[in-house]
């Protein structure tokens, strides 16, 4: 499915990394990303930062779906544990809200390989700001 919030500039980091959205609701977001040279660190393994981009993107989309049109979600804090290396294939991030409040949201994100093995466990905290205050 196309990105739920297309980039105003034409190309977003999600598009650059090949992130695709399979499911988007205020209760759950499922996004995928291919693993290959574009997201490798110098030794040829998945770069942990790429897993974090996938996790934060999924959580941000879900938090925005839940908060808009009154509020807009921006990443505030990321916690990630990289649990398994990966060289190729596809990652699937499943993001679910732990709490969607008025000014902050916290989302749990599980990033798994196509075999269902956990690659990265992440928690994303997002600030929910009034839509007219966004920069």
N, CA, C and O atoms as CSV, one atom per row, in Angstrom:
chain,resi,resn,atom,element,x,y,z
A,1,UNK,N,N,0.856,-1.169,0.000
A,1,UNK,CA,C,0.000,0.000,0.000
A,1,UNK,C,C,0.899,1.228,0.000
A,1,UNK,O,O,1.976,1.196,0.596
A,2,UNK,N,N,0.489,2.295,-0.646
A,2,UNK,CA,C,1.314,3.508,-0.654
A,2,UNK,C,C,1.429,4.093,0.758
A,2,UNK,O,O,0.612,3.813,1.635
A,3,UNK,N,N,2.444,4.893,0.944
A,3,UNK,CA,C,2.662,5.512,2.254
A,3,UNK,C,C,1.427,6.324,2.623
A,3,UNK,O,O,0.910,7.077,1.797
A,4,UNK,N,N,0.948,6.175,3.860
A,4,UNK,CA,C,-0.260,6.890,4.264
A,4,UNK,C,C,-0.086,8.408,4.337
A,4,UNK,O,O,-1.072,9.145,4.304
A,5,UNK,N,N,1.153,8.876,4.436
A,5,UNK,CA,C,1.435,10.310,4.499
A,5,UNK,C,C,2.539,10.612,3.484
A,5,UNK,O,O,3.711,10.664,3.856
A,6,UNK,N,N,2.187,10.814,2.203
A,6,UNK,CA,C,3.213,11.044,1.177
A,6,UNK,C,C,4.103,12.236,1.514
A,6,UNK,O,O,3.653,13.216,2.107
A,7,UNK,N,N,5.359,12.136,1.130
A,7,UNK,CA,C,6.343,13.180,1.390
A,7,UNK,C,C,6.053,14.427,0.575
A,7,UNK,O,O,5.820,14.353,-0.632
A,8,UNK,N,N,6.070,15.567,1.239
A,8,UNK,CA,C,5.870,16.846,0.544
A,8,UNK,C,C,7.044,17.153,-0.372
A,8,UNK,O,O,6.884,17.848,-1.376
A,9,UNK,N,N,8.248,16.629,-0.027
A,9,UNK,CA,C,9.443,16.921,-0.817
A,9,UNK,C,C,9.628,15.960,-1.987
A,9,UNK,O,O,10.504,16.160,-2.828
A,10,UNK,N,N,8.805,14.921,-2.040
A,10,UNK,CA,C,8.915,13.979,-3.152
A,10,UNK,C,C,9.590,12.678,-2.790
A,10,UNK,O,O,9.199,11.629,-3.302
A,11,UNK,N,N,10.595,12.706,-1.922
A,11,UNK,CA,C,11.285,11.482,-1.506
A,11,UNK,C,C,11.515,11.506,-0.006
A,11,UNK,O,O,12.142,12.422,0.527
A,12,UNK,N,N,11.004,10.498,0.659
A,12,UNK,CA,C,11.195,10.391,2.105
A,12,UNK,C,C,12.211,9.296,2.401
A,12,UNK,O,O,12.583,8.534,1.508
A,13,UNK,N,N,12.654,9.216,3.632
A,13,UNK,CA,C,13.571,8.155,4.036
A,13,UNK,C,C,12.897,6.795,3.859
A,13,UNK,O,O,13.550,5.831,3.461
A,14,UNK,N,N,11.604,6.707,4.149
A,14,UNK,CA,C,10.874,5.457,3.933
A,14,UNK,C,C,10.994,5.006,2.478
A,14,UNK,O,O,11.251,3.833,2.208
A,15,UNK,N,N,10.810,5.931,1.549
A,15,UNK,CA,C,10.903,5.588,0.124
A,15,UNK,C,C,12.329,5.182,-0.241
A,15,UNK,O,O,12.532,4.233,-0.998
A,16,UNK,N,N,13.305,5.893,0.291
A,16,UNK,CA,C,14.710,5.583,0.010
A,16,UNK,C,C,15.078,4.172,0.465
A,16,UNK,O,O,15.822,3.470,-0.220
A,17,UNK,N,N,14.555,3.758,1.623
A,17,UNK,CA,C,14.885,2.439,2.167
A,17,UNK,C,C,13.934,1.344,1.687
A,17,UNK,O,O,14.137,0.172,2.005
A,18,UNK,N,N,12.905,1.703,0.931
A,18,UNK,CA,C,11.981,0.702,0.405
A,18,UNK,C,C,10.952,0.214,1.403
A,18,UNK,O,O,10.463,-0.910,1.286
A,19,UNK,N,N,10.616,1.037,2.382
A,19,UNK,CA,C,9.621,0.650,3.384
A,19,UNK,C,C,8.231,0.685,2.751
A,19,UNK,O,O,7.848,1.654,2.095
A,20,UNK,N,N,7.489,-0.402,2.968
A,20,UNK,CA,C,6.132,-0.524,2.445
A,20,UNK,C,C,5.194,-0.828,3.610
A,20,UNK,O,O,5.576,-1.503,4.567
A,21,UNK,N,N,3.982,-0.332,3.522
A,21,UNK,CA,C,2.998,-0.511,4.594
A,21,UNK,C,C,1.954,-1.529,4.169
A,21,UNK,O,O,1.311,-1.378,3.130
A,22,UNK,N,N,1.788,-2.583,4.990
A,22,UNK,CA,C,0.808,-3.635,4.719
A,22,UNK,C,C,-0.501,-3.389,5.460
A,22,UNK,O,O,-1.575,-3.727,4.963
A,23,UNK,N,N,-0.410,-2.806,6.635
A,23,UNK,CA,C,-1.590,-2.557,7.472
A,23,UNK,C,C,-1.360,-1.255,8.226
A,23,UNK,O,O,-0.286,-1.042,8.788
A,24,UNK,N,N,-2.362,-0.386,8.239
A,24,UNK,CA,C,-2.240,0.893,8.933
A,24,UNK,C,C,-3.556,1.205,9.631
A,24,UNK,O,O,-4.560,1.506,8.986
A,25,UNK,N,N,-3.536,1.128,10.957
A,25,UNK,CA,C,-4.673,1.554,11.769
A,25,UNK,C,C,-4.117,2.245,13.010
A,25,UNK,O,O,-2.905,2.251,13.227
A,26,UNK,N,N,-4.984,2.819,13.813
A,26,UNK,CA,C,-4.563,3.453,15.059
A,26,UNK,C,C,-4.173,2.405,16.109
A,26,UNK,O,O,-3.573,2.748,17.128
A,27,UNK,N,N,-4.506,1.140,15.871
A,27,UNK,CA,C,-4.204,0.065,16.823
A,27,UNK,C,C,-3.053,-0.834,16.391
A,27,UNK,O,O,-2.528,-1.603,17.196
A,28,UNK,N,N,-2.654,-0.740,15.103
A,28,UNK,CA,C,-1.598,-1.636,14.617
A,28,UNK,C,C,-1.107,-1.153,13.256
A,28,UNK,O,O,-1.887,-0.785,12.378
A,29,UNK,N,N,0.218,-1.170,13.118
A,29,UNK,CA,C,0.837,-0.865,11.825
A,29,UNK,C,C,1.801,-2.002,11.514
A,29,UNK,O,O,2.584,-2.418,12.368
A,30,UNK,N,N,1.734,-2.495,10.288
A,30,UNK,CA,C,2.676,-3.511,9.826
A,30,UNK,C,C,3.384,-2.939,8.602
A,30,UNK,O,O,2.749,-2.560,7.619
A,31,UNK,N,N,4.716,-2.883,8.684
A,31,UNK,CA,C,5.528,-2.335,7.593
A,31,UNK,C,C,6.663,-3.301,7.288
A,31,UNK,O,O,7.140,-4.010,8.174
A,32,UNK,N,N,7.093,-3.327,6.026
A,32,UNK,CA,C,8.194,-4.196,5.621
A,32,UNK,C,C,9.311,-3.373,4.998
A,32,UNK,O,O,9.093,-2.263,4.512
A,33,UNK,N,N,10.507,-3.937,5.022
A,33,UNK,CA,C,11.672,-3.291,4.420
A,33,UNK,C,C,12.624,-4.374,3.922
A,33,UNK,O,O,12.925,-5.316,4.654
A,34,UNK,N,N,13.104,-4.248,2.678
A,34,UNK,CA,C,14.076,-5.236,2.188
A,34,UNK,C,C,15.445,-5.038,2.849
A,34,UNK,O,O,15.859,-3.917,3.144
A,35,UNK,N,N,16.126,-6.156,3.068
A,35,UNK,CA,C,17.487,-6.108,3.609
A,35,UNK,C,C,18.446,-6.411,2.462
A,35,UNK,O,O,18.354,-7.456,1.818
A,36,UNK,N,N,19.362,-5.487,2.220
A,36,UNK,CA,C,20.353,-5.639,1.158
A,36,UNK,C,C,21.402,-4.571,1.331
A,36,UNK,O,O,21.439,-3.914,2.371
A,37,UNK,N,N,22.259,-4.374,0.345
A,37,UNK,CA,C,23.377,-3.442,0.459
A,37,UNK,C,C,22.989,-2.027,0.895
A,37,UNK,O,O,23.776,-1.353,1.561
A,38,UNK,N,N,21.795,-1.571,0.532
A,38,UNK,CA,C,21.366,-0.212,0.895
A,38,UNK,C,C,21.287,-0.015,2.415
A,38,UNK,O,O,21.478,1.097,2.906
A,39,UNK,N,N,21.007,-1.092,3.156
A,39,UNK,CA,C,20.853,-0.977,4.616
A,39,UNK,C,C,21.918,-1.769,5.386
A,39,UNK,O,O,21.760,-2.031,6.578
A,40,UNK,N,N,22.996,-2.145,4.700
A,40,UNK,CA,C,24.085,-2.881,5.361
A,40,UNK,C,C,25.077,-1.935,6.031
A,40,UNK,O,O,25.275,-0.804,5.586
A,41,UNK,N,N,25.691,-2.414,7.100
A,41,UNK,CA,C,26.866,-1.747,7.652
A,41,UNK,C,C,28.076,-2.279,6.875
A,41,UNK,O,O,27.911,-3.187,6.061
A,42,UNK,N,N,29.278,-1.752,7.093
A,42,UNK,CA,C,30.435,-2.121,6.251
A,42,UNK,C,C,30.765,-3.615,6.182
A,42,UNK,O,O,31.360,-4.050,5.197
A,43,UNK,N,N,30.402,-4.414,7.188
A,43,UNK,CA,C,30.716,-5.847,7.161
A,43,UNK,C,C,29.654,-6.671,6.433
A,43,UNK,O,O,29.764,-7.895,6.362
A,44,UNK,N,N,28.633,-6.015,5.895
A,44,UNK,CA,C,27.637,-6.722,5.106
A,44,UNK,C,C,26.421,-7.199,5.865
A,44,UNK,O,O,25.627,-7.974,5.331
A,45,UNK,N,N,26.258,-6.759,7.091
A,45,UNK,CA,C,25.086,-7.111,7.894
A,45,UNK,C,C,24.143,-5.914,7.991
A,45,UNK,O,O,24.545,-4.771,7.772
A,46,UNK,N,N,22.891,-6.194,8.322
A,46,UNK,CA,C,21.899,-5.152,8.545
A,46,UNK,C,C,22.424,-4.134,9.551
A,46,UNK,O,O,22.871,-4.506,10.636
A,47,UNK,N,N,22.371,-2.873,9.201
A,47,UNK,CA,C,22.764,-1.787,10.100
A,47,UNK,C,C,21.648,-1.586,11.124
A,47,UNK,O,O,20.478,-1.492,10.753
A,48,UNK,N,N,21.999,-1.519,12.401
A,48,UNK,CA,C,20.999,-1.329,13.444
A,48,UNK,C,C,20.180,-0.069,13.246
A,48,UNK,O,O,18.998,-0.036,13.590
A,49,UNK,N,N,20.796,0.970,12.693
A,49,UNK,CA,C,20.071,2.210,12.437
A,49,UNK,C,C,18.929,2.019,11.449
A,49,UNK,O,O,17.908,2.701,11.541
A,50,UNK,N,N,19.092,1.097,10.506
A,50,UNK,CA,C,18.023,0.831,9.536
A,50,UNK,C,C,16.833,0.164,10.227
A,50,UNK,O,O,15.681,0.464,9.912
A,51,UNK,N,N,17.113,-0.739,11.170
A,51,UNK,CA,C,16.026,-1.353,11.945
A,51,UNK,C,C,15.269,-0.294,12.734
A,51,UNK,O,O,14.045,-0.343,12.852
A,52,UNK,N,N,16.013,0.660,13.270
A,52,UNK,CA,C,15.392,1.731,14.050
A,52,UNK,C,C,14.535,2.621,13.159
A,52,UNK,O,O,13.450,3.036,13.565
A,53,UNK,N,N,15.007,2.920,11.946
A,53,UNK,CA,C,14.197,3.719,11.016
A,53,UNK,C,C,12.876,2.999,10.744
A,53,UNK,O,O,11.814,3.620,10.775
A,54,UNK,N,N,12.937,1.703,10.480
A,54,UNK,CA,C,11.722,0.937,10.222
A,54,UNK,C,C,10.788,0.991,11.426
A,54,UNK,O,O,9.589,1.225,11.274
A,55,UNK,N,N,11.337,0.775,12.627
A,55,UNK,CA,C,10.519,0.788,13.846
A,55,UNK,C,C,9.891,2.152,14.095
A,55,UNK,O,O,8.698,2.247,14.384
A,56,UNK,N,N,10.692,3.209,13.985
A,56,UNK,CA,C,10.153,4.551,14.247
A,56,UNK,C,C,9.142,4.961,13.186
A,56,UNK,O,O,8.152,5.623,13.498
A,57,UNK,N,N,9.376,4.581,11.950
A,57,UNK,CA,C,8.418,4.902,10.892
A,57,UNK,C,C,7.070,4.247,11.165
A,57,UNK,O,O,6.030,4.896,11.054
A,58,UNK,N,N,7.083,2.968,11.520
A,58,UNK,CA,C,5.827,2.257,11.798
A,58,UNK,C,C,5.091,2.884,12.982
A,58,UNK,O,O,3.882,3.105,12.916
A,59,UNK,N,N,5.818,3.168,14.062
A,59,UNK,CA,C,5.188,3.770,15.238
A,59,UNK,C,C,4.671,5.175,14.936
A,59,UNK,O,O,3.587,5.546,15.388
A,60,UNK,N,N,5.430,5.951,14.185
A,60,UNK,CA,C,5.019,7.320,13.855
A,60,UNK,C,C,3.756,7.333,13.004
A,60,UNK,O,O,2.862,8.150,13.226
A,61,UNK,N,N,3.683,6.438,12.038
A,61,UNK,CA,C,2.483,6.368,11.203
A,61,UNK,C,C,1.268,6.030,12.070
A,61,UNK,O,O,0.223,6.668,11.952
A,62,UNK,N,N,1.405,5.038,12.931
A,62,UNK,CA,C,0.280,4.664,13.795
A,62,UNK,C,C,-0.132,5.765,14.744
A,62,UNK,O,O,-1.322,6.021,14.930
A,63,UNK,N,N,0.849,6.420,15.348
A,63,UNK,CA,C,0.541,7.502,16.283
A,63,UNK,C,C,-0.123,8.668,15.562
A,63,UNK,O,O,-1.017,9.310,16.113
A,64,UNK,N,N,0.312,8.948,14.325
A,64,UNK,CA,C,-0.323,10.015,13.552
A,64,UNK,C,C,-1.751,9.656,13.158
A,64,UNK,O,O,-2.638,10.507,13.216
A,65,UNK,N,N,-1.980,8.428,12.766
A,65,UNK,CA,C,-3.340,8.002,12.427
A,65,UNK,C,C,-4.255,8.210,13.638
A,65,UNK,O,O,-5.392,8.659,13.494
A,66,UNK,N,N,-3.754,7.882,14.820
A,66,UNK,CA,C,-4.553,8.025,16.032
A,66,UNK,C,C,-4.730,9.483,16.452
A,66,UNK,O,O,-5.751,9.830,17.046
A,67,UNK,N,N,-3.757,10.338,16.155
A,67,UNK,CA,C,-3.757,11.718,16.673
A,67,UNK,C,C,-4.346,12.755,15.724
A,67,UNK,O,O,-4.914,13.750,16.174
A,68,UNK,N,N,-4.219,12.534,14.412
A,68,UNK,CA,C,-4.684,13.531,13.444
A,68,UNK,C,C,-6.212,13.630,13.455
A,68,UNK,O,O,-6.863,12.631,13.760
A,69,UNK,N,N,-6.805,14.753,13.148
A,69,UNK,CA,C,-6.194,15.963,12.616
A,69,UNK,C,C,-5.784,16.971,13.690
A,69,UNK,O,O,-5.145,17.975,13.378
A,70,UNK,N,N,-6.142,16.716,14.947
A,70,UNK,CA,C,-5.846,17.697,15.997
A,70,UNK,C,C,-4.369,17.778,16.361
A,70,UNK,O,O,-3.860,18.857,16.664
A,71,UNK,N,N,-3.677,16.633,16.332
A,71,UNK,CA,C,-2.282,16.576,16.775
A,71,UNK,C,C,-1.437,15.838,15.753
A,71,UNK,O,O,-1.942,15.055,14.949
A,72,UNK,N,N,-0.125,16.107,15.803
A,72,UNK,CA,C,0.846,15.477,14.915
A,72,UNK,C,C,1.902,14.812,15.796
A,72,UNK,O,O,2.333,15.385,16.797
A,73,UNK,N,N,2.317,13.603,15.420
A,73,UNK,CA,C,3.294,12.842,16.205
A,73,UNK,C,C,4.712,13.048,15.671
A,73,UNK,O,O,4.954,13.000,14.465
A,74,UNK,N,N,5.637,13.279,16.598
A,74,UNK,CA,C,7.062,13.398,16.284
A,74,UNK,C,C,7.839,12.508,17.247
A,74,UNK,O,O,7.556,12.492,18.445
A,75,UNK,N,N,8.828,11.762,16.724
A,75,UNK,CA,C,9.650,10.908,17.570
A,75,UNK,C,C,10.340,11.706,18.665
A,75,UNK,O,O,10.916,12.764,18.410
A,76,UNK,N,N,10.276,11.194,19.870
A,76,UNK,CA,C,10.866,11.855,21.033
A,76,UNK,C,C,12.005,11.012,21.617
A,76,UNK,O,O,13.042,11.544,22.012
A,77,UNK,N,N,11.798,9.701,21.664
A,77,UNK,CA,C,12.818,8.807,22.214
A,77,UNK,C,C,12.679,7.429,21.569
A,77,UNK,O,O,11.574,6.958,21.300
A,78,UNK,N,N,13.830,6.795,21.328
A,78,UNK,CA,C,13.847,5.448,20.765
A,78,UNK,C,C,14.686,4.560,21.661
A,78,UNK,O,O,15.793,4.924,22.056
A,79,UNK,N,N,14.147,3.390,21.980
A,79,UNK,CA,C,14.897,2.361,22.689
A,79,UNK,C,C,14.863,1.139,21.796
A,79,UNK,O,O,13.788,0.708,21.379
A,80,UNK,N,N,16.015,0.577,21.495
A,80,UNK,CA,C,16.048,-0.585,20.610
A,80,UNK,C,C,17.101,-1.578,21.079
A,80,UNK,O,O,18.216,-1.202,21.441
A,81,UNK,N,N,16.729,-2.842,21.065
A,81,UNK,CA,C,17.663,-3.927,21.327
A,81,UNK,C,C,17.799,-4.736,20.051
A,81,UNK,O,O,16.822,-5.298,19.556
A,82,UNK,N,N,19.022,-4.794,19.516
A,82,UNK,CA,C,19.303,-5.547,18.292
A,82,UNK,C,C,19.655,-6.967,18.724
A,82,UNK,O,O,20.669,-7.176,19.390
A,83,UNK,N,N,18.838,-7.935,18.357
A,83,UNK,CA,C,18.928,-9.274,18.922
A,83,UNK,C,C,19.519,-10.331,17.999
A,83,UNK,O,O,19.995,-11.366,18.465
A,84,UNK,N,N,19.492,-10.076,16.678
A,84,UNK,CA,C,19.947,-11.084,15.736
A,84,UNK,C,C,20.460,-10.392,14.479
A,84,UNK,O,O,19.849,-9.423,14.030
A,85,UNK,N,N,21.569,-10.860,13.895
A,85,UNK,CA,C,22.062,-10.261,12.648
A,85,UNK,C,C,21.253,-10.750,11.447
A,85,UNK,O,O,20.571,-11.773,11.513
A,86,UNK,N,N,21.341,-10.010,10.369
A,86,UNK,CA,C,20.647,-10.391,9.137
A,86,UNK,C,C,21.414,-9.807,7.958
A,86,UNK,O,O,21.883,-8.670,8.023
A,87,UNK,N,N,21.543,-10.579,6.879
A,87,UNK,CA,C,22.261,-10.121,5.685
A,87,UNK,C,C,21.324,-9.835,4.516
A,87,UNK,O,O,21.598,-8.941,3.716
A,88,UNK,N,N,20.237,-10.568,4.406
A,88,UNK,CA,C,19.339,-10.412,3.263
A,88,UNK,C,C,17.935,-10.853,3.649
A,88,UNK,O,O,17.719,-11.432,4.714
A,89,UNK,N,N,17.000,-10.574,2.776
A,89,UNK,CA,C,15.618,-10.957,3.029
A,89,UNK,C,C,14.744,-9.739,3.262
A,89,UNK,O,O,14.963,-8.674,2.685
A,90,UNK,N,N,13.754,-9.919,4.114
A,90,UNK,CA,C,12.793,-8.860,4.391
A,90,UNK,C,C,12.553,-8.766,5.883
A,90,UNK,O,O,12.446,-9.776,6.578
A,91,UNK,N,N,12.470,-7.542,6.359
A,91,UNK,CA,C,12.082,-7.299,7.752
A,91,UNK,C,C,10.603,-6.937,7.787
A,91,UNK,O,O,10.091,-6.285,6.877
A,92,UNK,N,N,9.923,-7.364,8.844
A,92,UNK,CA,C,8.520,-6.984,9.056
A,92,UNK,C,C,8.417,-6.387,10.457
A,92,UNK,O,O,8.702,-7.048,11.456
A,93,UNK,N,N,8.003,-5.127,10.504
A,93,UNK,CA,C,7.808,-4.437,11.788
A,93,UNK,C,C,6.320,-4.432,12.117
A,93,UNK,O,O,5.489,-4.067,11.285
A,94,UNK,N,N,6.000,-4.838,13.331
A,94,UNK,CA,C,4.622,-4.778,13.814
A,94,UNK,C,C,4.613,-3.835,15.006
A,94,UNK,O,O,5.218,-4.108,16.043
A,95,UNK,N,N,3.910,-2.716,14.835
A,95,UNK,CA,C,3.859,-1.673,15.868
A,95,UNK,C,C,2.466,-1.640,16.485
A,95,UNK,O,O,1.456,-1.642,15.782
A,96,UNK,N,N,2.435,-1.611,17.819
A,96,UNK,CA,C,1.170,-1.510,18.548
A,96,UNK,C,C,1.325,-0.494,19.670
A,96,UNK,O,O,2.396,-0.393,20.270
A,97,UNK,N,N,0.270,0.258,19.960
A,97,UNK,CA,C,0.391,1.268,21.012
A,97,UNK,C,C,0.397,0.642,22.398
A,97,UNK,O,O,-0.382,-0.264,22.695
A,98,UNK,N,N,1.285,1.142,23.233
A,98,UNK,CA,C,1.254,0.825,24.657
A,98,UNK,C,C,0.345,1.845,25.335
A,98,UNK,O,O,-0.447,1.511,26.217
A,99,UNK,N,N,0.478,3.100,24.900
A,99,UNK,CA,C,-0.373,4.187,25.385
A,99,UNK,C,C,-0.419,5.291,24.338
A,99,UNK,O,O,0.615,5.720,23.826
A,100,UNK,N,N,-1.611,5.739,24.030
A,100,UNK,CA,C,-1.804,6.863,23.120
A,100,UNK,C,C,-2.510,7.933,23.953
A,100,UNK,O,O,-3.735,7.929,24.076
A,101,UNK,N,N,-1.726,8.845,24.521
A,101,UNK,CA,C,-2.277,9.892,25.365
A,101,UNK,C,C,-2.589,11.153,24.594
A,101,UNK,O,O,-2.678,11.133,23.366
A,102,UNK,N,N,-2.755,12.254,25.312
A,102,UNK,CA,C,-3.059,13.535,24.679
A,102,UNK,C,C,-1.798,14.223,24.179
A,102,UNK,O,O,-1.821,14.856,23.124
A,103,UNK,N,N,-0.682,14.109,24.926
A,103,UNK,CA,C,0.557,14.801,24.544
A,103,UNK,C,C,1.715,13.855,24.240
A,103,UNK,O,O,2.715,14.276,23.660
A,104,UNK,N,N,1.598,12.599,24.617
A,104,UNK,CA,C,2.629,11.616,24.279
A,104,UNK,C,C,1.982,10.281,23.929
A,104,UNK,O,O,0.884,9.951,24.376
A,105,UNK,N,N,2.705,9.539,23.117
A,105,UNK,CA,C,2.305,8.176,22.765
A,105,UNK,C,C,3.530,7.292,22.918
A,105,UNK,O,O,4.654,7.726,22.669
A,106,UNK,N,N,3.309,6.056,23.326
A,106,UNK,CA,C,4.388,5.075,23.426
A,106,UNK,C,C,3.940,3.843,22.651
A,106,UNK,O,O,2.862,3.297,22.885
A,107,UNK,N,N,4.793,3.420,21.723
A,107,UNK,CA,C,4.481,2.270,20.880
A,107,UNK,C,C,5.537,1.186,21.029
A,107,UNK,O,O,6.726,1.479,21.154
A,108,UNK,N,N,5.101,-0.054,21.017
A,108,UNK,CA,C,5.968,-1.230,21.021
A,108,UNK,C,C,6.126,-1.687,19.570
A,108,UNK,O,O,5.143,-1.772,18.833
A,109,UNK,N,N,7.363,-1.980,19.161
A,109,UNK,CA,C,7.592,-2.431,17.786
A,109,UNK,C,C,8.476,-3.676,17.806
A,109,UNK,O,O,9.562,-3.684,18.385
A,110,UNK,N,N,7.983,-4.713,17.164
A,110,UNK,CA,C,8.738,-5.958,16.988
A,110,UNK,C,C,9.172,-6.034,15.535
A,110,UNK,O,O,8.333,-6.007,14.634
A,111,UNK,N,N,10.475,-6.130,15.299
A,111,UNK,CA,C,11.012,-6.252,13.941
A,111,UNK,C,C,11.500,-7.686,13.789
A,111,UNK,O,O,12.403,-8.131,14.497
A,112,UNK,N,N,10.877,-8.403,12.843
A,112,UNK,CA,C,11.170,-9.816,12.653
A,112,UNK,C,C,11.620,-10.083,11.225
A,112,UNK,O,O,11.318,-9.318,10.309
A,113,UNK,N,N,12.352,-11.185,11.050
A,113,UNK,CA,C,12.703,-11.658,9.718
A,113,UNK,C,C,11.543,-12.448,9.142
A,113,UNK,O,O,10.545,-12.680,9.824
A,114,UNK,N,N,11.671,-12.865,7.884
A,114,UNK,CA,C,10.586,-13.612,7.255
A,114,UNK,C,C,10.344,-14.957,7.925
A,114,UNK,O,O,9.287,-15.559,7.733
A,115,UNK,N,N,11.308,-15.438,8.710
A,115,UNK,CA,C,11.144,-16.687,9.452
A,115,UNK,C,C,10.456,-16.472,10.799
A,115,UNK,O,O,10.256,-17.427,11.551
A,116,UNK,N,N,10.093,-15.230,11.108
A,116,UNK,CA,C,9.414,-14.927,12.371
A,116,UNK,C,C,10.351,-14.718,13.547
A,116,UNK,O,O,9.897,-14.443,14.658
A,117,UNK,N,N,11.667,-14.844,13.316
A,117,UNK,CA,C,12.618,-14.646,14.412
A,117,UNK,C,C,12.797,-13.155,14.677
A,117,UNK,O,O,12.893,-12.348,13.752
A,118,UNK,N,N,12.839,-12.810,15.957
A,118,UNK,CA,C,12.949,-11.418,16.378
A,118,UNK,C,C,14.346,-10.874,16.091
A,118,UNK,O,O,15.343,-11.413,16.571
A,119,UNK,N,N,14.407,-9.810,15.309
A,119,UNK,CA,C,15.663,-9.158,14.940
A,119,UNK,C,C,15.924,-7.963,15.859
A,119,UNK,O,O,17.054,-7.739,16.292
A,120,UNK,N,N,14.866,-7.198,16.154
A,120,UNK,CA,C,14.995,-5.980,16.960
A,120,UNK,C,C,13.703,-5.772,17.746
A,120,UNK,O,O,12.606,-5.868,17.196
A,121,UNK,N,N,13.847,-5.489,19.024
A,121,UNK,CA,C,12.709,-5.128,19.876
A,121,UNK,C,C,12.868,-3.652,20.215
A,121,UNK,O,O,13.922,-3.230,20.689
A,122,UNK,N,N,11.829,-2.877,19.975
A,122,UNK,CA,C,11.950,-1.434,20.134
A,122,UNK,C,C,10.734,-0.842,20.840
A,122,UNK,O,O,9.624,-1.368,20.758
A,123,UNK,N,N,10.975,0.255,21.527
A,123,UNK,CA,C,9.907,1.058,22.131
A,123,UNK,C,C,10.136,2.490,21.671
A,123,UNK,O,O,11.231,3.034,21.818
A,124,UNK,N,N,9.097,3.090,21.116
A,124,UNK,CA,C,9.189,4.441,20.567
A,124,UNK,C,C,8.254,5.351,21.358
A,124,UNK,O,O,7.069,5.056,21.512
A,125,UNK,N,N,8.800,6.459,21.855
A,125,UNK,CA,C,7.984,7.484,22.511
A,125,UNK,C,C,7.854,8.655,21.554
A,125,UNK,O,O,8.843,9.121,20.989
A,126,UNK,N,N,6.629,9.125,21.377
A,126,UNK,CA,C,6.353,10.208,20.431
A,126,UNK,C,C,5.683,11.377,21.141
A,126,UNK,O,O,4.832,11.186,22.009
A,127,UNK,N,N,6.076,12.587,20.763
A,127,UNK,CA,C,5.400,13.789,21.250
A,127,UNK,C,C,4.221,14.051,20.332
A,127,UNK,O,O,4.342,13.965,19.110
A,128,UNK,N,N,3.085,14.371,20.923
A,128,UNK,CA,C,1.882,14.709,20.147
A,128,UNK,C,C,1.651,16.196,20.326
A,128,UNK,O,O,1.233,16.646,21.393
A,129,UNK,N,N,1.926,16.955,19.279
A,129,UNK,CA,C,1.825,18.421,19.358
A,129,UNK,C,C,0.617,18.891,18.557
A,129,UNK,O,O,0.221,18.243,17.588
A,130,UNK,N,N,0.031,20.015,18.958
A,130,UNK,CA,C,-1.082,20.554,18.172
A,130,UNK,C,C,-0.665,20.721,16.717
A,130,UNK,O,O,0.435,21.192,16.428
A,131,UNK,N,N,-1.542,20.337,15.813
A,131,UNK,CA,C,-1.224,20.357,14.383
A,131,UNK,C,C,-0.783,21.742,13.894
A,131,UNK,O,O,0.088,21.834,13.028
A,132,UNK,N,N,-1.357,22.802,14.423
A,132,UNK,CA,C,-0.976,24.144,13.964
A,132,UNK,C,C,0.394,24.559,14.472
A,132,UNK,O,O,0.956,25.526,13.959
A,133,UNK,N,N,0.962,23.864,15.465
A,133,UNK,CA,C,2.290,24.222,15.998
A,133,UNK,C,C,3.429,23.534,15.256
A,133,UNK,O,O,4.594,23.832,15.518
A,134,UNK,N,N,3.125,22.634,14.347
A,134,UNK,CA,C,4.208,21.885,13.693
A,134,UNK,C,C,5.081,22.801,12.875
A,134,UNK,O,O,4.625,23.786,12.293
A,135,UNK,N,N,6.365,22.443,12.848
A,135,UNK,CA,C,7.339,23.275,12.134
A,135,UNK,C,C,7.438,22.876,10.693
A,135,UNK,O,O,8.210,23.469,9.939
